[in-house]
Amino acid sequence: MQKMIGHFRATMEYAKDRDILRVQRLLGHKRLENTEIYTHLTEFKPEEYTIRRPRTSKEEDELLEAGFQYVRYDDKDQCPIYRKRK
């Protein structure tokens, strides 16, 4: 039963941001191959995001408070890009 809980926890952690190295550190695995086992436990749907480009610092603060994450700066539009999973 304990092993099943570990598999579930690792799968859920991986689903958050698909950062396999973070999960490896979390589980304390020395070999990435051991951690990769957990990524095959569930079928992930393609990720869908809501994208926003704030024009003012107030808009940017509102996005951060709503859980959006900074992605990059758009040189063409001269604004940052934020995203949040749907």
Secondary structure as GFF3:
##gff-version 3
##sequence-region A 1 86
A	DSSP	alpha_helix	2	17	.	.	.	ID=ss1
A	DSSP	alpha_helix	20	27	.	.	.	ID=ss2
A	DSSP	alpha_helix	32	36	.	.	.	ID=ss3
A	DSSP	three_ten_helix	37	40	.	.	.	ID=ss4
A	DSSP	beta_strand	49	52	.	.	.	ID=ss5
A	DSSP	alpha_helix	57	65	.	.	.	ID=ss6
A	DSSP	beta_strand	69	74	.	.	.	ID=ss7
A	DSSP	beta_strand	79	85	.	.	.	ID=ss8
###
